[in-house]
């Protein structure tokens, strides 16, 4: 989807991209075991995957992906929550590039075929 060398046009293309293209921006690296097993380094993050946060305040926190927001380009992981001043807890969104996929959700047959096809 490279439209130009110019950074401003690159940013504009990402910002104005439709959702089916934004899905491609939601990739994350696979763990060493999964990488060797499926012969690929990365995969798109979907709901139900098990991930470990690798960067930021919640480093080394593991959990399942609760939701994927393509519009904002973030995911919500179980156990990654912030406490507000009033005491309520809210989920902290995380960029997929900051997580490592440790378990794949293979309930989707298309995804399973795509990933296992690279073995």
N, CA, C and O atoms as a GROMACS GRO file, in nm:
protein
  476
    1UNK      N    1   0.082  -0.119   0.000
    1UNK     CA    2   0.000   0.000   0.000
    1UNK      C    3   0.086   0.125   0.000
    1UNK      O    4   0.043   0.231   0.045
    2UNK      N    5   0.207   0.112  -0.051
    2UNK     CA    6   0.295   0.228  -0.057
    2UNK      C    7   0.245   0.320  -0.167
    2UNK      O    8   0.239   0.281  -0.284
    3UNK      N    9   0.210   0.441  -0.128
    3UNK     CA   10   0.158   0.536  -0.225
    3UNK      C   11   0.263   0.638  -0.266
    3UNK      O   12   0.256   0.694  -0.375
    4UNK      N   13   0.358   0.663  -0.180
    4UNK     CA   14   0.456   0.767  -0.205
    4UNK      C   15   0.574   0.748  -0.110
    4UNK      O   16   0.566   0.674  -0.013
    5UNK      N   17   0.683   0.817  -0.140
    5UNK     CA   18   0.796   0.819  -0.049
    5UNK      C   19   0.776   0.923   0.060
    5UNK      O   20   0.838   0.916   0.166
    6UNK      N   21   0.690   1.020   0.034
    6UNK     CA   22   0.674   1.131   0.126
    6UNK      C   23   0.606   1.088   0.256
    6UNK      O   24   0.498   1.029   0.251
    7UNK      N   25   0.668   1.115   0.370
    7UNK     CA   26   0.610   1.075   0.498
    7UNK      C   27   0.469   1.128   0.520
    7UNK      O   28   0.384   1.059   0.577
    8UNK      N   29   0.442   1.251   0.475
    8UNK     CA   30   0.308   1.305   0.498
    8UNK      C   31   0.204   1.226   0.422
    8UNK      O   32   0.092   1.208   0.470
    9UNK      N   33   0.239   1.177   0.303
    9UNK     CA   34   0.143   1.097   0.226
    9UNK      C   35   0.131   0.956   0.283
    9UNK      O   36   0.025   0.894   0.275
   10UNK      N   37   0.240   0.906   0.341
   10UNK     CA   38   0.234   0.778   0.409
   10UNK      C   39   0.138   0.786   0.528
   10UNK      O   40   0.053   0.698   0.548
   11UNK      N   41   0.154   0.892   0.608
   11UNK     CA   42   0.066   0.911   0.724
   11UNK      C   43  -0.079   0.929   0.681
   11UNK      O   44  -0.170   0.873   0.742
   12UNK      N   45  -0.100   1.006   0.576
   12UNK     CA   46  -0.236   1.031   0.527
   12UNK      C   47  -0.300   0.901   0.479
   12UNK      O   48  -0.418   0.876   0.504
   13UNK      N   49  -0.223   0.817   0.411
   13UNK     CA   50  -0.275   0.690   0.362
   13UNK      C   51  -0.316   0.600   0.478
   13UNK      O   52  -0.420   0.534   0.472
   14UNK      N   53  -0.235   0.596   0.583
   14UNK     CA   54  -0.271   0.516   0.702
   14UNK      C   55  -0.394   0.571   0.771
   14UNK      O   56  -0.482   0.496   0.812
   15UNK      N   57  -0.400   0.703   0.784
   15UNK     CA   58  -0.511   0.767   0.854
   15UNK      C   59  -0.643   0.747   0.780
   15UNK      O   60  -0.746   0.727   0.843
   16UNK      N   61  -0.640   0.754   0.649
   16UNK     CA   62  -0.761   0.745   0.568
   16UNK      C   63  -0.790   0.604   0.519
   16UNK      O   64  -0.883   0.584   0.441
   17UNK      N   65  -0.713   0.506   0.563
   17UNK     CA   66  -0.730   0.369   0.515
   17UNK      C   67  -0.863   0.311   0.562
   17UNK      O   68  -0.904   0.335   0.675
   18UNK      N   69  -0.930   0.234   0.476
   18UNK     CA   70  -1.052   0.166   0.518
   18UNK      C   71  -1.019   0.052   0.615
   18UNK      O   72  -0.904   0.012   0.628
   19UNK      N   73  -1.122   0.001   0.683
   19UNK     CA   74  -1.100  -0.097   0.790
   19UNK      C   75  -1.037  -0.227   0.740
   19UNK      O   76  -0.958  -0.287   0.812
   20UNK      N   77  -1.070  -0.271   0.619
   20UNK     CA   78  -1.011  -0.396   0.572
   20UNK      C   79  -0.861  -0.380   0.544
   20UNK      O   80  -0.788  -0.479   0.544
   21UNK      N   81  -0.816  -0.259   0.520
   21UNK     CA   82  -0.673  -0.233   0.506
   21UNK      C   83  -0.610  -0.213   0.644
   21UNK      O   84  -0.497  -0.255   0.667
   22UNK      N   85  -0.681  -0.149   0.735
   22UNK     CA   86  -0.629  -0.126   0.870
   22UNK      C   87  -0.602  -0.256   0.944
   22UNK      O   88  -0.518  -0.260   1.034
   23UNK      N   89  -0.672  -0.362   0.907
   23UNK     CA   90  -0.647  -0.492   0.969
   23UNK      C   91  -0.502  -0.534   0.948
   23UNK      O   92  -0.443  -0.600   1.034
   24UNK      N   93  -0.444  -0.494   0.835
   24UNK     CA   94  -0.306  -0.531   0.806
   24UNK      C   95  -0.207  -0.459   0.896
   24UNK      O   96  -0.093  -0.503   0.911
   25UNK      N   97  -0.249  -0.348   0.957
   25UNK     CA   98  -0.161  -0.274   1.047
   25UNK      C   99  -0.161  -0.333   1.187
   25UNK      O  100  -0.085  -0.288   1.273
   26UNK      N  101  -0.244  -0.433   1.213
   26UNK     CA  102  -0.263  -0.487   1.348
   26UNK      C  103  -0.177  -0.612   1.371
   26UNK      O  104  -0.219  -0.704   1.441
   27UNK      N  105  -0.060  -0.615   1.314
   27UNK     CA  106   0.026  -0.731   1.326
   27UNK      C  107   0.111  -0.726   1.452
   27UNK      O  108   0.141  -0.619   1.504
   28UNK      N  109   0.149  -0.844   1.500
   28UNK     CA  110   0.238  -0.856   1.615
   28UNK      C  111   0.326  -0.979   1.594
   28UNK      O  112   0.289  -1.071   1.521
   29UNK      N  113   0.441  -0.979   1.659
   29UNK     CA  114   0.533  -1.092   1.646
   29UNK      C  115   0.480  -1.214   1.720
   29UNK      O  116   0.408  -1.202   1.819
   30UNK      N  117   0.517  -1.330   1.670
   30UNK     CA  118   0.484  -1.455   1.736
   30UNK      C  119   0.598  -1.494   1.830
   30UNK      O  120   0.713  -1.455   1.808
   31UNK      N  121   0.565  -1.571   1.934
   31UNK     CA  122   0.668  -1.621   2.024
   31UNK      C  123   0.759  -1.717   1.948
   31UNK      O  124   0.725  -1.762   1.839
   32UNK      N  125   0.873  -1.749   2.006
   32UNK     CA  126   0.970  -1.835   1.939
   32UNK      C  127   0.910  -1.972   1.906
   32UNK      O  128   0.933  -2.026   1.798
   33UNK      N  129   0.833  -2.029   2.001
   33UNK     CA  130   0.774  -2.161   1.977
   33UNK      C  131   0.675  -2.156   1.861
   33UNK      O  132   0.679  -2.241   1.772
   34UNK      N  133   0.586  -2.056   1.862
   34UNK     CA  134   0.487  -2.044   1.754
   34UNK      C  135   0.555  -2.011   1.622
   34UNK      O  136   0.513  -2.057   1.516
   35UNK      N  137   0.660  -1.931   1.628
   35UNK     CA  138   0.731  -1.893   1.507
   35UNK      C  139   0.794  -2.015   1.440
   35UNK      O  140   0.789  -2.028   1.317
   36UNK      N  141   0.852  -2.102   1.520
   36UNK     CA  142   0.911  -2.224   1.465
   36UNK      C  143   0.802  -2.320   1.417
   36UNK      O  144   0.817  -2.384   1.312
   37UNK      N  145   0.694  -2.331   1.492
   37UNK     CA  146   0.588  -2.425   1.459
   37UNK      C  147   0.518  -2.388   1.328
   37UNK      O  148   0.492  -2.475   1.245
   38UNK      N  149   0.487  -2.260   1.311
   38UNK     CA  150   0.411  -2.217   1.194
   38UNK      C  151   0.496  -2.154   1.085
   38UNK      O  152   0.445  -2.113   0.981
   39UNK      N  153   0.627  -2.147   1.108
   39UNK     CA  154   0.721  -2.098   1.007
   39UNK      C  155   0.689  -1.956   0.959
   39UNK      O  156   0.704  -1.925   0.841
   40UNK      N  157   0.646  -1.872   1.052
   40UNK     CA  158   0.621  -1.732   1.021
   40UNK      C  159   0.654  -1.649   1.144
   40UNK      O  160   0.646  -1.697   1.256
   41UNK      N  161   0.690  -1.524   1.122
   41UNK     CA  162   0.735  -1.440   1.233
   41UNK      C  163   0.624  -1.361   1.298
   41UNK      O  164   0.633  -1.328   1.416
   42UNK      N  165   0.518  -1.331   1.223
   42UNK     CA  166   0.414  -1.243   1.277
   42UNK      C  167   0.276  -1.286   1.228
   42UNK      O  168   0.263  -1.365   1.135
   43UNK      N  169   0.175  -1.230   1.294
   43UNK     CA  170   0.036  -1.257   1.257
   43UNK      C  171  -0.049  -1.139   1.301
   43UNK      O  172  -0.007  -1.059   1.385
   44UNK      N  173  -0.168  -1.129   1.244
   44UNK     CA  174  -0.260  -1.025   1.286
   44UNK      C  175  -0.320  -1.064   1.421
   44UNK      O  176  -0.349  -1.181   1.446
   45UNK      N  177  -0.337  -0.966   1.508
   45UNK     CA  178  -0.395  -0.991   1.640
   45UNK      C  179  -0.546  -0.991   1.626
   45UNK      O  180  -0.604  -0.900   1.567
   46UNK      N  181  -0.612  -1.095   1.680
   46UNK     CA  182  -0.757  -1.101   1.681
   46UNK      C  183  -0.804  -1.132   1.823
   46UNK      O  184  -0.725  -1.169   1.910
   47UNK      N  185  -0.934  -1.115   1.845
   47UNK     CA  186  -0.992  -1.143   1.976
   47UNK      C  187  -0.974  -1.291   2.007
   47UNK      O  188  -1.001  -1.377   1.924
   48UNK      N  189  -0.927  -1.320   2.128
   48UNK     CA  190  -0.906  -1.458   2.170
   48UNK      C  191  -0.761  -1.501   2.170
   48UNK      O  192  -0.727  -1.603   2.231
   49UNK      N  193  -0.674  -1.426   2.105
   49UNK     CA  194  -0.531  -1.456   2.110
   49UNK      C  195  -0.478  -1.431   2.251
   49UNK      O  196  -0.529  -1.345   2.323
   50UNK      N  197  -0.377  -1.507   2.290
   50UNK     CA  198  -0.309  -1.483   2.416
   50UNK      C  199  -0.181  -1.406   2.385
   50UNK      O  200  -0.101  -1.448   2.301
   51UNK      N  201  -0.162  -1.294   2.454
   51UNK     CA  202  -0.047  -1.209   2.426
   51UNK      C  203   0.026  -1.173   2.555
   51UNK      O  204  -0.031  -1.180   2.664
   52UNK      N  205   0.151  -1.135   2.540
   52UNK     CA  206   0.232  -1.082   2.650
   52UNK      C  207   0.276  -0.943   2.610
   52UNK      O  208   0.328  -0.922   2.500
   53UNK      N  209   0.255  -0.846   2.699
   53UNK     CA  210   0.296  -0.709   2.672
   53UNK      C  211   0.447  -0.700   2.688
   53UNK      O  212   0.502  -0.744   2.788
   54UNK      N  213   0.514  -0.642   2.588
   54UNK     CA  214   0.660  -0.636   2.588
   54UNK      C  215   0.714  -0.497   2.618
   54UNK      O  216   0.832  -0.484   2.652
   55UNK      N  217   0.632  -0.394   2.607
   55UNK     CA  218   0.678  -0.257   2.626
   55UNK      C  219   0.581  -0.180   2.713
   55UNK      O  220   0.462  -0.211   2.716
   56UNK      N  221   0.631  -0.081   2.783
   56UNK     CA  222   0.545   0.009   2.858
   56UNK      C  223   0.527  -0.029   3.004
   56UNK      O  224   0.598  -0.114   3.057
   57UNK      N  225   0.430   0.037   3.067
   57UNK     CA  226   0.404   0.018   3.210
   57UNK      C  227   0.360  -0.123   3.244
   57UNK      O  228   0.381  -0.169   3.356
   58UNK      N  229   0.298  -0.193   3.149
   58UNK     CA  230   0.243  -0.326   3.175
   58UNK      C  231   0.330  -0.437   3.118
   58UNK      O  232   0.280  -0.543   3.082
   59UNK      N  233   0.459  -0.412   3.109
   59UNK     CA  234   0.552  -0.509   3.054
   59UNK      C  235   0.543  -0.641   3.131
   59UNK      O  236   0.531  -0.642   3.253
   60UNK      N  237   0.549  -0.752   3.058
   60UNK     CA  238   0.544  -0.889   3.109
   60UNK      C  239   0.407  -0.930   3.161
   60UNK      O  240   0.395  -1.034   3.224
   61UNK      N  241   0.303  -0.851   3.136
   61UNK     CA  242   0.167  -0.890   3.172
   61UNK      C  243   0.111  -0.973   3.057
   61UNK      O  244   0.116  -0.932   2.941
   62UNK      N  245   0.056  -1.091   3.090
   62UNK     CA  246  -0.003  -1.177   2.989
   62UNK      C  247  -0.154  -1.178   3.005
   62UNK      O  248  -0.206  -1.163   3.115
   63UNK      N  249  -0.223  -1.197   2.895
   63UNK     CA  250  -0.368  -1.206   2.900
   63UNK      C  251  -0.425  -1.229   2.762
   63UNK      O  252  -0.355  -1.227   2.661
   64UNK      N  253  -0.556  -1.251   2.760
   64UNK     CA  254  -0.625  -1.270   2.633
   64UNK      C  255  -0.667  -1.136   2.576
   64UNK      O  256  -0.693  -1.041   2.650
   65UNK      N  257  -0.674  -1.129   2.445
   65UNK     CA  258  -0.719  -1.008   2.378
   65UNK      C  259  -0.871  -1.001   2.389
   65UNK      O  260  -0.941  -1.090   2.342
   66UNK      N  261  -0.921  -0.895   2.454
   66UNK     CA  262  -1.066  -0.878   2.472
   66UNK      C  263  -1.130  -0.810   2.353
   66UNK      O  264  -1.239  -0.849   2.311
   67UNK      N  265  -1.063  -0.709   2.298
   67UNK     CA  266  -1.120  -0.639   2.183
   67UNK      C  267  -1.009  -0.582   2.097
   67UNK      O  268  -0.897  -0.558   2.143
   68UNK      N  269  -1.043  -0.562   1.969
   68UNK     CA  270  -0.952  -0.504   1.872
   68UNK      C  271  -1.023  -0.384   1.811
   68UNK      O  272  -1.131  -0.399   1.753
   69UNK      N  273  -0.964  -0.266   1.823
   69UNK     CA  274  -1.024  -0.144   1.770
   69UNK      C  275  -0.944  -0.102   1.646
   69UNK      O  276  -0.837  -0.044   1.657
   70UNK      N  277  -1.000  -0.134   1.528
   70UNK     CA  278  -0.930  -0.101   1.405
   70UNK      C  279  -0.927   0.048   1.379
   70UNK      O  280  -0.833   0.100   1.318
   71UNK      N  281  -1.030   0.118   1.425
   71UNK     CA  282  -1.037   0.262   1.402
   71UNK      C  283  -0.921   0.334   1.469
   71UNK      O  284  -0.860   0.425   1.411
   72UNK      N  285  -0.890   0.294   1.593
   72UNK     CA  286  -0.781   0.358   1.667
   72UNK      C  287  -0.650   0.280   1.658
   72UNK      O  288  -0.545   0.331   1.698
   73UNK      N  289  -0.656   0.159   1.607
   73UNK     CA  290  -0.534   0.079   1.592
   73UNK      C  291  -0.481   0.025   1.722
   73UNK      O  292  -0.359   0.013   1.738
   74UNK      N  293  -0.569  -0.009   1.817
   74UNK     CA  294  -0.526  -0.058   1.948
   74UNK      C  295  -0.601  -0.186   1.983
   74UNK      O  296  -0.703  -0.219   1.923
   75UNK      N  297  -0.546  -0.258   2.083
   75UNK     CA  298  -0.612  -0.377   2.136
   75UNK      C  299  -0.629  -0.359   2.286
   75UNK      O  300  -0.558  -0.280   2.349
   76UNK      N  301  -0.724  -0.434   2.344
   76UNK     CA  302  -0.746  -0.434   2.488
   76UNK      C  303  -0.716  -0.575   2.537
   76UNK      O  304  -0.769  -0.673   2.484
   77UNK      N  305  -0.630  -0.586   2.639
   77UNK     CA  306  -0.585  -0.714   2.692
   77UNK      C  307  -0.637  -0.731   2.834
   77UNK      O  308  -0.636  -0.637   2.912
   78UNK      N  309  -0.682  -0.852   2.866
   78UNK     CA  310  -0.727  -0.883   3.002
   78UNK      C  311  -0.611  -0.862   3.099
   78UNK      O  312  -0.500  -0.908   3.075
   79UNK      N  313  -0.638  -0.792   3.208
   79UNK     CA  314  -0.536  -0.768   3.309
   79UNK      C  315  -0.459  -0.639   3.292
   79UNK      O  316  -0.380  -0.601   3.379
   80UNK      N  317  -0.480  -0.571   3.182
   80UNK     CA  318  -0.414  -0.442   3.158
   80UNK      C  319  -0.517  -0.334   3.185
   80UNK      O  320  -0.591  -0.293   3.095
   81UNK      N  321  -0.522  -0.288   3.310
   81UNK     CA  322  -0.622  -0.189   3.351
   81UNK      C  323  -0.556  -0.076   3.427
   81UNK      O  324  -0.453  -0.094   3.493
   82UNK      N  325  -0.616   0.041   3.416
   82UNK     CA  326  -0.571   0.157   3.492
   82UNK      C  327  -0.680   0.193   3.592
   82UNK      O  328  -0.799   0.177   3.564
   83UNK      N  329  -0.639   0.241   3.708
   83UNK     CA  330  -0.734   0.284   3.809
   83UNK      C  331  -0.747   0.435   3.803
   83UNK      O  332  -0.648   0.508   3.810
   84UNK      N  333  -0.870   0.483   3.790
   84UNK     CA  334  -0.895   0.626   3.784
   84UNK      C  335  -0.896   0.684   3.926
   84UNK      O  336  -0.895   0.610   4.024
   85UNK      N  337  -0.899   0.814   3.934
   85UNK     CA  338  -0.895   0.882   4.064
   85UNK      C  339  -1.016   0.844   4.149
   85UNK      O  340  -1.006   0.834   4.271
   86UNK      N  341  -1.132   0.824   4.084
   86UNK     CA  342  -1.252   0.790   4.160
   86UNK      C  343  -1.257   0.642   4.199
   86UNK      O  344  -1.353   0.599   4.262
   87UNK      N  345  -1.154   0.565   4.163
   87UNK     CA  346  -1.147   0.425   4.203
   87UNK      C  347  -1.194   0.328   4.097
   87UNK      O  348  -1.172   0.207   4.110
   88UNK      N  349  -1.259   0.376   3.993
   88UNK     CA  350  -1.306   0.285   3.889
   88UNK      C  351  -1.188   0.240   3.802
   88UNK      O  352  -1.089   0.311   3.788
   89UNK      N  353  -1.203   0.122   3.746
   89UNK     CA  354  -1.098   0.065   3.664
   89UNK      C  355  -1.139   0.069   3.518
   89UNK      O  356  -1.252   0.036   3.483
   90UNK      N  357  -1.046   0.110   3.434
   90UNK     CA  358  -1.072   0.117   3.290
   90UNK      C  359  -0.962   0.042   3.216
   90UNK      O  360  -0.846   0.043   3.260
   91UNK      N  361  -0.997  -0.024   3.105
   91UNK     CA  362  -0.894  -0.095   3.029
   91UNK      C  363  -0.800   0.004   2.962
   91UNK      O  364  -0.842   0.110   2.915
   92UNK      N  365  -0.672  -0.031   2.956
   92UNK     CA  366  -0.571   0.054   2.893
   92UNK      C  367  -0.544  -0.002   2.754
   92UNK      O  368  -0.496  -0.115   2.742
   93UNK      N  369  -0.572   0.072   2.649
   93UNK     CA  370  -0.545   0.022   2.514
   93UNK      C  371  -0.395   0.015   2.487
   93UNK      O  372  -0.316   0.095   2.537
   94UNK      N  373  -0.356  -0.083   2.406
   94UNK     CA  374  -0.216  -0.108   2.376
   94UNK      C  375  -0.201  -0.123   2.225
   94UNK      O  376  -0.287  -0.181   2.159
   95UNK      N  377  -0.092  -0.070   2.171
   95UNK     CA  378  -0.064  -0.090   2.029
   95UNK      C  379  -0.016  -0.233   2.006
   95UNK      O  380   0.063  -0.284   2.086
   96UNK      N  381  -0.063  -0.298   1.901
   96UNK     CA  382  -0.026  -0.438   1.878
   96UNK      C  383   0.124  -0.460   1.858
   96UNK      O  384   0.174  -0.569   1.884
   97UNK      N  385   0.195  -0.358   1.814
   97UNK     CA  386   0.339  -0.374   1.793
   97UNK      C  387   0.413  -0.392   1.925
   97UNK      O  388   0.529  -0.432   1.926
   98UNK      N  389   0.347  -0.362   2.037
   98UNK     CA  390   0.410  -0.373   2.168
   98UNK      C  391   0.379  -0.504   2.239
   98UNK      O  392   0.410  -0.519   2.357
   99UNK      N  393   0.319  -0.599   2.170
   99UNK     CA  394   0.287  -0.727   2.232
   99UNK      C  395   0.351  -0.841   2.155
   99UNK      O  396   0.391  -0.826   2.040
  100UNK      N  397   0.361  -0.956   2.221
  100UNK     CA  398   0.411  -1.079   2.163
  100UNK      C  399   0.299  -1.182   2.171
  100UNK      O  400   0.245  -1.206   2.280
  101UNK      N  401   0.263  -1.241   2.060
  101UNK     CA  402   0.156  -1.341   2.059
  101UNK      C  403   0.213  -1.473   2.111
  101UNK      O  404   0.307  -1.528   2.054
  102UNK      N  405   0.153  -1.524   2.220
  102UNK     CA  406   0.199  -1.650   2.279
  102UNK      C  407   0.100  -1.763   2.257
  102UNK      O  408   0.134  -1.880   2.278
  103UNK      N  409  -0.022  -1.730   2.216
  103UNK     CA  410  -0.122  -1.832   2.186
  103UNK      C  411  -0.217  -1.782   2.080
  103UNK      O  412  -0.268  -1.670   2.089
  104UNK      N  413  -0.240  -1.864   1.978
  104UNK     CA  414  -0.325  -1.823   1.867
  104UNK      C  415  -0.467  -1.874   1.884
  104UNK      O  416  -0.488  -1.986   1.930
  105UNK      N  417  -0.564  -1.793   1.847
  105UNK     CA  418  -0.703  -1.834   1.841
  105UNK      C  419  -0.728  -1.888   1.701
  105UNK      O  420  -0.736  -1.812   1.605
  106UNK      N  421  -0.740  -2.020   1.689
  106UNK     CA  422  -0.756  -2.083   1.558
  106UNK      C  423  -0.898  -2.132   1.534
  106UNK      O  424  -0.919  -2.227   1.458
  107UNK      N  425  -0.997  -2.067   1.597
  107UNK     CA  426  -1.136  -2.105   1.573
  107UNK      C  427  -1.181  -2.065   1.434
  107UNK      O  428  -1.271  -2.128   1.377
  108UNK      N  429  -1.120  -1.961   1.378
  108UNK     CA  430  -1.152  -1.917   1.243
  108UNK      C  431  -1.077  -2.008   1.144
  108UNK      O  432  -0.954  -2.009   1.142
  109UNK      N  433  -1.151  -2.084   1.064
  109UNK     CA  434  -1.091  -2.182   0.974
  109UNK      C  435  -1.005  -2.115   0.867
  109UNK      O  436  -0.905  -2.172   0.824
  110UNK      N  437  -1.045  -1.995   0.824
  110UNK     CA  438  -0.965  -1.924   0.724
  110UNK      C  439  -0.830  -1.885   0.780
  110UNK      O  440  -0.728  -1.900   0.714
  111UNK      N  441  -0.830  -1.836   0.903
  111UNK     CA  442  -0.704  -1.798   0.967
  111UNK      C  443  -0.617  -1.921   0.990
  111UNK      O  444  -0.496  -1.918   0.970
  112UNK      N  445  -0.680  -2.029   1.034
  112UNK     CA  446  -0.605  -2.152   1.058
  112UNK      C  447  -0.539  -2.201   0.929
  112UNK      O  448  -0.423  -2.242   0.930
  113UNK      N  449  -0.614  -2.198   0.819
  113UNK     CA  450  -0.558  -2.243   0.692
  113UNK      C  451  -0.446  -2.152   0.646
  113UNK      O  452  -0.346  -2.199   0.591
  114UNK      N  453  -0.460  -2.021   0.667
  114UNK     CA  454  -0.357  -1.926   0.625
  114UNK      C  455  -0.228  -1.947   0.705
  114UNK      O  456  -0.119  -1.945   0.648
  115UNK      N  457  -0.242  -1.966   0.835
  115UNK     CA  458  -0.123  -1.981   0.919
  115UNK      C  459  -0.059  -2.119   0.900
  115UNK      O  460   0.063  -2.130   0.890
  116UNK      N  461  -0.141  -2.223   0.894
  116UNK     CA  462  -0.087  -2.357   0.878
  116UNK      C  463  -0.036  -2.382   0.737
  116UNK      O  464   0.044  -2.473   0.715
  117UNK      N  465  -0.080  -2.301   0.642
  117UNK     CA  466  -0.031  -2.314   0.505
  117UNK      C  467   0.114  -2.278   0.491
  117UNK      O  468   0.178  -2.316   0.393
  118UNK      N  469   0.168  -2.204   0.588
  118UNK     CA  470   0.308  -2.163   0.582
  118UNK      C  471   0.401  -2.264   0.648
  118UNK      O  472   0.523  -2.247   0.646
  119UNK      N  473   0.344  -2.371   0.706
  119UNK     CA  474   0.427  -2.471   0.774
  119UNK      C  475   0.517  -2.542   0.675
  119UNK      O  476   0.594  -2.630   0.714
   0.00000   0.00000   0.00000
